[in-house]
Amino acid sequence: MARLMSSTELHERIDEDDDFVLLDVRDHEAFIDGHIEGARSLPLENLKEEAENELNKNQRIVVYADDHDASESNSAARVLESMGFRKVSDFDGGLYAWERAGFTVESGEADAS
């Protein structure tokens, strides 16, 4: 089962430039409207097909969706774990918690990584 990550821990990991992939698993339109800086858009509906080719199974992966009640991030974490990804975290509270903690979001397309 994926471990839950708080907004404070996620912010610290971003500030410390930890080696991890931050996945926004909401639909792409929601991502464009606003997302955490550095996040990659990988909607839940495409996750299984794209994860195998785009993600490293040995790297920490943090998934998030809209808020604590959204099931997408929990589902995404389960999908990744079932595919053999072992370092999966679910950002508890999602974008809502991130903004409530006073952290900024960006909009538009993310830079290609």
For each residue, the residues with C-beta under 8 A, 3 or more apart:
1: 77 81
2: 63 74 77 78 80 81 88 89 90
3: 88 89 90
4: 89 90 91 92
5: 9 10 62 89 90 91 92
6: 9 10 92 93 97
7: 10 11 91 92 93 97 98 100 101 103
8: 11 12 101
9: 5 6 12 13
10: 5 6 7 13 14 22 36 62 91 98
11: 7 8 14 15 101 103
12: 8 9 15 16
13: 9 10 16 18 20 62
14: 10 11 17 18 22 36 37 38
15: 11 12
16: 12 13
17: 14
18: 13 14 60
19: 59 60
20: 13 59 60 61 62
21: 40 55 56 59 60 61 62
22: 10 14 36 38 39 40 62 64 91
23: 39 40 42 47 61 62 63 64 76
24: 30 31 35 36 39 40 41 42 64 65 95
25: 42 43 44 47 63 64 65 72 73 75 76
26: 30 31 41 43 44 65 66 70 72 95
27: 30 31 43 45
28: 31 32 41 43
29: 32 33
30: 24 26 27 33 34 66
31: 24 26 27 28 34 35 39 41 43 110
32: 28 29 35 41 107 108 109
33: 29 30 107
34: 30 31 95 105 106 107
35: 24 31 32 39 41 95 105 106 107 110
36: 10 14 22 24 39 64 95 98 103 105 106
37: 14 104 105 106
38: 14 22 110
39: 22 23 24 31 35 36 64 110
40: 21 22 23 24 110 113
41: 24 26 28 31 32 35 110
42: 23 24 25 46 47 50 51 54
43: 25 26 27 28 31 46 47
44: 25 26 47 65 72 75 76 79
45: 27
46: 42 43 49 50
47: 23 25 42 43 44 50 51 76 79 80
48: 51 52 79 83
49: 46 52
50: 42 46 47 53 54
51: 42 47 48 54 55 79 80 83 85
52: 48 49 55 83
53: 50
54: 42 50 51
55: 21 51 52 59 61 80 85
56: 21 59
57: 83 84 85 86
58: 86 87
59: 19 20 21 55 56 87
60: 18 19 20 21 87 89
61: 20 21 23 55 80 85 87 88 89
62: 5 10 13 20 21 22 23 88 89 90 91
63: 2 23 25 73 76 77 80 88 89 90 91
64: 22 23 24 25 36 39 73 90 91 94 95 98
65: 24 25 26 44 70 71 72 73 76 94 95
66: 26 30 69 70 72 94 95 96
67: 70 93 94 95 96 97
68: 92 93 94 96 97
69: 66
70: 26 65 66 67 73 94
71: 65 74 75
72: 25 26 44 65 66 75 76
73: 25 63 64 65 70 76 77 90 91 94
74: 2 71 77 78 90
75: 25 44 71 72 78 79
76: 23 25 44 47 63 65 72 73 79 80 90
77: 1 2 63 73 74 80 81 88 89 90
78: 2 74 75 81 82
79: 44 47 48 51 75 76 82 83
80: 2 47 51 55 61 63 76 77 83 85 88
81: 1 2 77 78 84 85 86 88
82: 78 79
83: 48 51 52 57 79 80
84: 57 81
85: 51 55 57 61 80 81 88
86: 57 58 81
87: 58 59 60 61
88: 2 3 61 62 63 77 80 81 85
89: 2 3 4 5 60 61 62 63 77
90: 2 3 4 5 62 63 64 73 74 76 77
91: 4 5 7 10 22 62 63 64 73 94 97 98
92: 4 5 6 7 68 97
93: 6 7 67 68 96 97 98 100
94: 64 65 66 67 68 70 73 91 97 98
95: 24 26 34 35 36 64 65 66 67 98 99 105
96: 66 67 68 93 99 100
97: 6 7 67 68 91 92 93 94 100 101
98: 7 10 36 64 91 93 94 95 101 103 105
99: 95 96 102 103 105
100: 7 93 96 97
101: 7 8 11 97 98
102: 99
103: 7 11 36 98 99
104: 37
105: 34 35 36 37 95 98 99
106: 34 35 36 37 110
107: 32 33 34 35
108: 32
109: 32
110: 31 35 38 39 40 41 106 113
111:
112:
113: 40 110
